[in-house]
Amino acid sequence: MNIEEEYIRIIFGLKLKQIRTEKNLSLFGLSKLTKISKSYLNEIEKGKKYPKPDKIALLSEKLEVPYDNFVSLKLDKNLAPLGEILQSKILKEIPLDLFGIKKTDLIDIISNAPAKVNAFLSTLIEIAKNYNLSRESFFLAALRSYQEAHNNYFEDLEQSAEQFAKAYQINLDVRIKSGDLEEILIEEYNYKIIPNGLSSYSDLTELRCLFIPKTSTLLLSDTLDESQKAFIYAKEIAYNYLDLKERLYTFPWIKFETFDQVLNNFMASYFAGALIIPKKAIKNQLKTFIEQKEWDSAAFNKMITHFTDSPETYYTRLTNILPKLFHFKNLFFLRFTHKEGDNRYKLSKELHITQQQPPTANETHEHYCRRWVSIEILNKLKEEQLTSDIQISYYPENNLSYLVISSATPDPFKENHKRSISLGLLISPHLTSKLNFLNDPKIKSKNVGVTCERCPITDCEVRATEATELQKKAKNEAIANTVQQIINDYS
């Protein structure tokens, strides 16, 4: 059944239910009035059946509604937003079964309470407009929810990476060379790889690669290092080995057309990470590391560079492994970017496992807390290619503490830019019992906020701006208290 026929059924059902309820008729009452069975009317209202013309004529007569109004796809103002959602590509593009939702269940919810669902959807639309949420942002938010629902661990992709390595004789005990993966792309998948293929396009300096599907040609930036090439090749292998048809053709992405592209891009990236940083190897590495009594930045840097020169690839892999194999499930991942001389720090990527750990990205252009190690390390970074640090961050507002590990490097694709990658672990009895270096007295502890505008810390020496949002809240509370006192005095 195509989407147009399904849409027509749903719209007719919504109209019938709206007219019936406006006339204070139950399904039983409408059945008595029209001699149409209650079960059949119920299926019509839920969008499962579309009545034949004679039945529509009968409903039109008994409910005193013109026939043309019944069969028209035009909805009144109360249901119009629902029509926009149903007629849009959203329900078609997002695989609801990925989240354990059946489309029929969603339609039931809409048909059972159309006015309330309409109000809810209208609210979401207004929020999206106010925050300038793009279609891409919506897709990425859906993907993050999918990752978080699975604790960002996918056994089928882990096994696929291991099976590929075995089938193609890739030695997972040593660092994978890009040349080995390049050979597979050329020999097995008939790729044509042009190492400096993007160098003559001045407006594509931020792209790392571009894939031409018709000729299986892969154009590469001339600024790629060994680790970047290995990751790109591993992603290309994933698209082919996993038979992912809907895909993106640039890295980093420019825009998404469908949710399948977003999902497949994630799956290819996950496969690449699992191939470059094998589960068994990183598990053994981490087991040794967490048993150490003291934090060692140099040793941590060595752990990263054992597999890759990209801290982001390594930290992303930690978000797969730590919740699954070490049961450190309450964690967050952050990527900050910063341009030298600018007073703003951009939170360009985030992931929260198990619960919505602070901090989170904000769309209000507020100033992120300068006490975070994620930002401090960007200011410390000089000429080094990799700098790592650690901090215990305590949030007074919710009485939670996190062990935050952060690494920073110059941004290889943006001049005068830096980036930091951070992993935050909720300090819990389980973490305390397993992570020996957590008690290292050299690890600094700091009270932190989320943004300066909302931070209650009064003696902050690095505050970027006043706590304007807290001041506004306090002022409103004072006004409310005074109003209540006046009401009490005159009552």
C-alpha positions as CSV (number, residue, x, y, z in Angstrom):
1,M,0.0,0.0,0.0
2,N,1.6,3.3,-1.0
3,I,1.8,6.3,1.3
4,E,-0.8,8.3,-0.6
5,E,-3.5,5.6,-0.1
6,E,-2.5,5.3,3.6
7,Y,-2.7,9.1,4.0
8,I,-6.2,9.2,2.4
9,R,-7.5,6.5,4.8
10,I,-6.1,8.3,7.9
11,I,-7.5,11.7,6.9
12,F,-11.0,10.2,6.3
13,G,-10.8,8.4,9.7
14,L,-9.8,11.6,11.5
15,K,-12.6,13.5,9.9
16,L,-15.2,10.9,10.8
17,K,-14.1,10.7,14.4
18,Q,-14.1,14.5,14.7
19,I,-17.6,14.8,13.3
20,R,-18.9,11.9,15.4
21,T,-17.5,13.4,18.7
22,E,-18.8,16.9,17.8
23,K,-22.3,15.4,17.6
24,N,-21.8,13.6,20.9
25,L,-22.2,10.2,19.3
26,S,-20.4,7.0,20.5
27,L,-19.3,4.4,18.1
28,F,-22.2,2.3,19.3
29,G,-24.5,5.2,18.6
30,L,-23.2,5.8,15.1
31,S,-23.5,2.1,14.4
32,K,-27.2,2.1,15.4
33,L,-27.8,5.3,13.4
34,T,-26.1,4.0,10.2
35,K,-26.5,0.2,10.5
36,I,-22.7,-0.1,9.9
37,S,-21.0,-2.4,12.3
38,K,-19.2,-0.8,15.2
39,S,-16.0,-2.8,14.5
40,Y,-15.9,-1.6,10.9
41,L,-16.5,2.0,12.0
42,N,-13.6,1.6,14.4
43,E,-11.3,0.4,11.7
44,I,-12.3,3.4,9.5
45,E,-11.5,5.9,12.3
46,K,-8.1,4.3,12.9
47,G,-7.2,4.6,9.2
48,K,-7.2,0.9,8.6
49,K,-10.2,0.8,6.2
50,Y,-11.6,3.2,3.6
51,P,-15.4,2.9,3.1
52,K,-17.0,2.3,-0.3
53,P,-19.0,5.2,-1.9
54,D,-22.3,3.9,-0.7
55,K,-21.1,3.8,2.9
56,I,-19.7,7.3,2.6
57,A,-23.1,8.5,1.2
58,L,-24.9,6.8,4.2
59,L,-22.5,8.5,6.7
60,S,-22.9,11.8,4.9
61,E,-26.7,11.5,5.1
62,K,-26.9,10.4,8.8
63,L,-24.3,12.9,10.1
64,E,-25.6,15.7,7.9
65,V,-22.3,16.4,6.3
66,P,-21.9,17.1,2.6
67,Y,-20.4,14.1,0.7
68,D,-17.7,16.3,-0.9
69,N,-16.5,17.5,2.6
70,F,-16.1,13.8,3.6
71,V,-13.9,12.8,0.7
72,S,-11.9,16.0,0.5
73,L,-8.4,15.8,1.9
74,K,-8.7,19.3,3.3
75,L,-8.7,19.5,7.0
76,D,-10.1,22.2,9.2
77,K,-7.7,24.4,11.2
78,N,-7.9,22.1,14.3
79,L,-6.5,19.2,12.4
80,A,-4.4,20.9,9.7
81,P,-1.0,20.5,11.5
82,L,-1.7,16.8,11.7
83,G,-2.3,16.7,8.0
84,E,1.1,18.4,7.4
85,I,2.9,15.8,9.5
86,L,1.1,12.9,7.9
87,Q,1.6,14.2,4.4
88,S,5.3,15.0,5.0
89,K,8.1,12.5,4.6
90,I,8.9,12.3,8.3
91,L,6.9,9.1,9.1
92,K,8.3,7.5,5.9
93,E,11.9,8.6,6.4
94,I,12.4,7.6,10.0
95,P,12.3,3.9,10.5
96,L,10.0,3.8,13.6
97,D,10.7,0.1,14.1
98,L,14.2,1.1,15.0
99,F,12.8,2.5,18.2
100,G,10.3,-0.3,18.7
101,I,7.4,1.7,17.4
102,K,4.8,0.5,14.9
103,K,3.4,3.0,12.5
104,T,-0.1,1.6,13.3
105,D,0.5,2.4,17.0
106,L,1.4,6.0,16.2
107,I,-1.7,6.4,14.0
108,D,-3.9,4.9,16.8
109,I,-2.5,7.6,19.2
110,I,-3.3,10.3,16.6
111,S,-6.8,9.0,15.9
112,N,-7.6,8.5,19.6
113,A,-6.8,12.1,20.7
114,P,-6.4,14.2,17.6
115,A,-6.9,17.5,19.3
116,K,-4.3,16.8,22.0
117,V,-1.8,15.4,19.5
118,N,-2.4,18.4,17.3
119,A,-1.6,20.7,20.2
120,F,1.5,18.7,21.0
121,L,2.8,18.7,17.4
122,S,2.0,22.4,17.1
123,T,4.1,23.0,20.2
124,L,7.0,21.0,18.7
125,I,6.8,22.9,15.5
126,E,6.9,26.3,17.3
127,I,9.9,25.1,19.4
128,A,11.7,24.0,16.2
129,K,11.1,27.4,14.6
130,N,12.3,29.3,17.6
131,Y,15.5,27.3,17.9
132,N,16.0,27.2,14.1
133,L,16.1,23.4,14.2
134,S,17.0,22.1,10.7
135,R,16.0,18.8,9.2
136,E,19.6,17.6,9.7
137,S,19.4,18.5,13.4
138,F,16.2,16.5,13.8
139,F,17.8,13.5,12.1
140,L,20.9,13.7,14.3
141,A,18.8,14.0,17.4
142,A,17.0,10.9,16.4
143,L,20.3,9.1,15.8
144,R,21.6,10.1,19.2
145,S,18.5,8.7,20.8
146,Y,19.0,5.5,19.0
147,Q,22.6,5.3,20.1
148,E,21.7,6.1,23.7
149,A,18.9,3.5,23.7
150,H,21.5,0.8,22.9
151,N,24.2,2.2,25.2
152,N,26.1,2.9,22.0
153,Y,27.1,-0.7,21.6
154,F,26.1,-2.8,18.6
155,E,27.2,-6.4,18.7
156,D,26.4,-7.1,15.0
157,L,28.7,-4.4,13.9
158,E,31.5,-5.6,16.2
159,Q,31.1,-9.1,14.8
160,S,31.1,-7.8,11.2
161,A,34.4,-6.0,11.8
162,E,36.0,-9.1,13.2
163,Q,34.6,-11.3,10.4
164,F,35.9,-8.9,7.8
165,A,39.4,-8.9,9.4
166,K,39.5,-12.7,9.4
167,A,38.2,-13.0,5.8
168,Y,40.7,-10.5,4.5
169,Q,43.6,-11.5,6.7
170,I,43.9,-8.2,8.6
171,N,46.1,-8.5,11.6
172,L,44.2,-6.9,14.5
173,D,47.2,-7.3,16.9
174,V,49.1,-4.4,15.2
175,R,48.1,-0.9,14.0
176,I,46.2,-1.1,10.7
177,K,48.0,0.5,7.8
178,S,45.9,2.6,5.3
179,G,47.7,0.9,2.4
180,D,46.3,-2.5,3.4
181,L,42.8,-1.1,3.4
182,E,43.4,0.8,0.2
183,E,44.5,-2.4,-1.6
184,I,41.2,-4.1,-0.6
185,L,39.1,-1.2,-1.9
186,I,40.9,-1.3,-5.2
187,E,41.1,-5.1,-5.7
188,E,37.8,-6.2,-4.1
189,Y,35.5,-3.2,-4.8
190,N,37.1,-1.7,-7.9
191,Y,37.7,1.7,-6.4
192,K,39.8,4.3,-8.2
193,I,41.5,6.4,-5.5
194,I,43.0,9.8,-6.3
195,P,45.2,10.9,-3.4
196,N,45.2,14.7,-4.2
197,G,41.8,14.7,-5.9
198,L,40.4,17.7,-4.0
199,S,43.5,19.9,-4.0
200,S,42.4,22.0,-7.0
201,Y,39.1,22.9,-5.5
202,S,39.7,25.9,-3.2
203,D,36.2,25.9,-1.7
204,L,36.5,22.3,-0.6
205,T,39.4,22.7,1.8
206,E,37.4,21.4,4.8
207,L,36.4,18.2,3.0
208,R,38.5,15.1,3.6
209,C,37.1,13.0,0.8
210,L,34.4,12.9,-1.9
211,F,33.0,9.6,-3.4
212,I,31.7,9.4,-7.0
213,P,29.3,6.4,-7.0
214,K,29.0,6.1,-10.8
215,T,32.7,5.3,-11.3
216,S,33.6,4.3,-7.7
217,T,36.1,7.1,-7.6
218,L,37.4,8.3,-4.2
219,L,38.9,11.8,-4.2
220,L,41.0,12.6,-1.2
221,S,42.3,15.8,0.4
222,D,46.1,16.3,0.2
223,T,46.2,17.1,3.9
224,L,45.2,13.7,5.2
225,D,47.5,11.9,7.6
226,E,47.9,8.2,7.9
227,S,45.2,7.7,10.5
228,Q,42.7,9.8,8.7
229,K,43.2,7.8,5.5
230,A,42.8,4.5,7.4
231,F,39.5,5.7,8.9
232,I,38.2,6.9,5.5
233,Y,39.1,3.6,3.8
234,A,37.6,1.6,6.6
235,K,34.3,3.5,6.2
236,E,34.3,2.9,2.5
237,I,34.9,-0.8,3.1
238,A,32.0,-0.8,5.6
239,Y,29.5,0.7,3.0
240,N,30.4,-2.1,0.7
241,Y,30.9,-5.0,3.1
242,L,27.7,-4.2,5.0
243,D,25.9,-3.5,1.7
244,L,24.7,0.0,2.9
245,K,23.0,1.5,-0.2
246,E,21.8,4.8,1.1
247,R,24.9,6.7,1.9
248,L,26.7,10.1,2.1
249,Y,29.3,11.0,-0.5
250,T,31.4,13.5,1.5
251,F,33.3,13.4,4.7
252,P,32.5,15.4,6.7
253,W,28.9,15.5,5.6
254,I,27.4,18.5,3.9
255,K,23.7,17.6,4.1
256,F,21.4,14.6,4.7
257,E,18.6,13.7,2.4
258,T,17.1,10.8,4.4
259,F,17.4,9.3,7.8
260,D,18.8,6.1,6.2
261,Q,21.8,8.1,5.2
262,V,22.3,9.3,8.7
263,L,22.0,5.8,10.1
264,N,24.2,4.2,7.5
265,N,26.9,6.9,8.0
266,F,26.9,6.0,11.7
267,M,27.0,2.3,11.0
268,A,29.9,2.7,8.6
269,S,31.8,4.9,11.2
270,Y,31.1,2.3,13.9
271,F,32.5,-0.5,11.8
272,A,35.6,1.6,11.0
273,G,36.2,2.3,14.6
274,A,35.7,-1.4,15.5
275,L,38.2,-2.4,12.8
276,I,40.9,0.2,13.6
277,I,40.5,-0.3,17.4
278,P,39.5,-3.9,17.9
279,K,37.4,-4.8,20.9
280,K,39.7,-7.4,22.4
281,A,42.8,-5.1,22.1
282,I,41.2,-2.0,23.7
283,K,39.6,-4.2,26.4
284,N,43.0,-5.5,27.5
285,Q,44.5,-2.1,27.3
286,L,41.9,-0.5,29.4
287,K,41.9,-3.3,32.0
288,T,45.6,-2.6,32.7
289,F,45.1,1.1,32.7
290,I,42.2,1.3,35.2
291,E,44.3,-0.8,37.6
292,Q,47.0,1.8,37.9
293,K,47.2,3.8,41.1
294,E,48.0,7.1,39.5
295,W,46.7,9.1,36.6
296,D,49.4,9.3,33.8
297,S,48.7,11.6,30.9
298,A,51.7,10.4,28.9
299,A,50.5,6.8,29.3
300,F,47.0,7.7,28.2
301,N,48.4,9.5,25.1
302,K,50.3,6.3,24.4
303,M,47.1,4.3,24.6
304,I,45.5,6.5,22.0
305,T,48.5,6.5,19.6
306,H,48.8,2.8,19.8
307,F,45.8,2.6,17.5
308,T,45.4,6.0,15.9
309,D,46.5,9.6,15.8
310,S,42.9,10.7,16.2
311,P,41.7,11.2,19.8
312,E,38.2,11.5,18.5
313,T,38.3,8.0,17.0
314,Y,39.7,6.6,20.3
315,Y,37.3,8.4,22.6
316,T,34.3,7.4,20.4
317,R,35.5,3.8,20.8
318,L,35.6,4.3,24.6
319,T,31.8,5.2,24.5
320,N,31.2,1.7,22.9
321,I,33.5,-0.3,25.2
322,L,33.2,1.2,28.7
323,P,29.4,0.8,29.1
324,K,29.3,-2.7,27.7
325,L,32.5,-4.4,29.0
326,F,33.3,-2.4,32.1
327,H,29.7,-1.3,33.1
328,F,30.6,2.4,33.3
329,K,27.2,3.3,31.8
330,N,26.6,6.9,33.0
331,L,28.9,8.8,30.7
332,F,29.0,11.6,28.2
333,F,31.2,12.4,25.2
334,L,31.9,16.0,24.0
335,R,33.8,17.6,21.2
336,F,34.6,21.3,21.5
337,T,36.1,23.5,18.7
338,H,37.7,26.9,19.2
339,K,39.2,29.6,17.0
340,E,42.2,31.3,18.4
341,G,41.4,34.8,19.7
342,D,37.6,34.1,19.8
343,N,35.8,34.2,23.2
344,R,33.3,31.5,22.1
345,Y,33.7,27.7,22.4
346,K,31.5,25.6,20.2
347,L,30.1,22.3,21.4
348,S,30.0,20.6,18.0
349,K,29.3,17.0,19.0
350,E,27.8,15.3,22.1
351,L,26.5,11.9,23.3
352,H,25.0,11.0,26.6
353,I,24.7,7.3,27.7
354,T,22.0,6.1,30.1
355,Q,20.9,9.6,31.4
356,Q,21.2,13.2,30.1
357,Q,24.5,14.0,31.7
358,P,25.5,17.6,32.0
359,P,26.7,19.5,30.1
360,T,24.6,19.6,27.0
361,A,24.7,21.8,23.9
362,N,22.6,25.0,24.2
363,E,21.0,26.9,21.3
364,T,20.9,30.2,23.1
365,H,24.5,31.3,22.5
366,E,25.3,31.3,26.2
367,H,28.9,31.0,27.4
368,Y,30.0,27.5,28.4
369,C,31.7,27.1,31.8
370,R,35.4,28.0,31.6
371,R,36.1,25.7,34.5
372,W,35.6,22.6,32.4
373,V,38.8,20.7,31.6
374,S,37.4,20.5,28.0
375,I,37.9,24.3,27.6
376,E,41.0,24.7,29.9
377,I,42.9,22.2,27.8
378,L,42.2,24.2,24.6
379,N,43.8,27.2,26.2
380,K,46.8,25.2,27.4
381,L,47.5,23.6,24.0
382,K,50.5,25.2,22.3
383,E,52.5,23.4,19.6
384,E,52.0,19.9,20.8
385,Q,50.0,17.5,18.6
386,L,48.3,15.8,21.5
387,T,47.7,17.1,25.1
388,S,45.6,15.2,27.7
389,D,44.4,16.2,31.1
390,I,41.9,15.0,33.8
391,Q,39.6,16.7,36.3
392,I,36.8,15.9,38.8
393,S,33.9,18.2,38.0
394,Y,31.3,18.8,40.7
395,Y,28.0,20.3,39.8
396,P,26.5,21.9,43.0
397,E,23.1,22.3,41.5
398,N,22.4,18.5,41.1
399,N,25.0,17.2,43.6
400,L,26.8,15.1,40.9
401,S,30.5,14.6,40.2
402,Y,32.1,13.4,37.0
403,L,35.6,12.2,36.2
404,V,36.4,14.0,33.0
405,I,39.3,13.0,30.7
406,S,40.1,15.4,27.9
407,S,42.5,15.5,24.9
408,A,43.2,18.4,22.6
409,T,44.9,18.8,19.3
410,P,45.2,21.5,16.6
411,D,42.4,21.1,14.1
412,P,44.1,19.7,10.9
413,F,41.5,21.1,8.6
414,K,41.0,24.6,10.0
415,E,43.8,27.1,10.4
416,N,44.1,28.7,13.8
417,H,41.5,26.3,15.2
418,K,41.8,23.7,18.0
419,R,39.5,20.9,19.1
420,S,39.1,19.0,22.4
421,I,37.5,15.6,22.9
422,S,36.2,14.7,26.4
423,L,34.8,11.7,28.2
424,G,32.9,12.2,31.5
425,L,32.2,9.3,33.8
426,L,29.7,9.7,36.6
427,I,31.4,9.1,40.0
428,S,29.5,6.3,41.6
429,P,30.3,3.5,44.0
430,H,30.9,1.2,41.0
431,L,33.3,3.6,39.3
432,T,35.1,4.2,42.6
433,S,35.6,0.5,43.2
434,K,36.9,-0.3,39.8
435,L,39.0,2.8,38.8
436,N,42.0,2.7,41.0
437,F,43.5,6.1,40.0
438,L,40.3,7.9,40.9
439,N,41.8,8.5,44.4
440,D,45.0,10.0,43.0
441,P,45.4,13.3,45.0
442,K,47.1,15.0,41.9
443,I,43.7,14.9,40.1
444,K,42.3,18.4,40.6
445,S,38.6,18.9,41.6
446,K,36.5,21.9,40.6
447,N,33.0,23.1,41.2
448,V,31.6,23.8,37.7
449,G,28.4,25.1,36.1
450,V,26.9,24.6,32.7
451,T,26.9,28.1,31.3
452,C,28.1,31.4,32.9
453,E,24.6,32.9,32.5
454,R,23.1,30.1,34.8
455,C,26.1,29.4,37.1
456,P,25.6,30.1,40.9
457,I,29.4,30.1,41.6
458,T,30.1,33.6,42.9
459,D,33.9,33.5,43.2
460,C,34.7,32.3,39.7
461,E,37.9,33.9,38.4
462,V,37.3,32.9,34.8
463,R,33.6,33.8,34.4
464,A,33.0,35.1,30.9
465,T,29.8,37.0,31.7
466,E,27.4,37.7,34.6
467,A,24.8,35.1,35.7
468,T,22.1,37.0,33.9
469,E,19.6,34.1,33.8
470,L,19.9,33.4,37.5
471,Q,19.5,37.2,38.2
472,K,16.4,37.2,36.0
473,K,15.0,34.1,37.8
474,A,15.7,35.7,41.2
475,K,14.0,38.9,40.2
476,N,10.9,37.1,39.0
477,E,10.7,35.1,42.2
478,A,11.0,38.2,44.3
479,I,8.1,39.8,42.3
480,A,6.0,36.6,42.7
481,N,6.7,36.6,46.5
482,T,5.7,40.3,46.8
483,V,2.5,39.7,44.8
484,Q,1.6,36.7,47.0
485,Q,2.2,38.8,50.2
486,I,-0.1,41.5,48.9
487,I,-2.8,38.9,48.2
488,N,-2.4,37.5,51.7
489,D,-2.5,41.0,53.3
490,Y,-5.8,41.9,51.5
491,S,-7.4,38.6,52.0
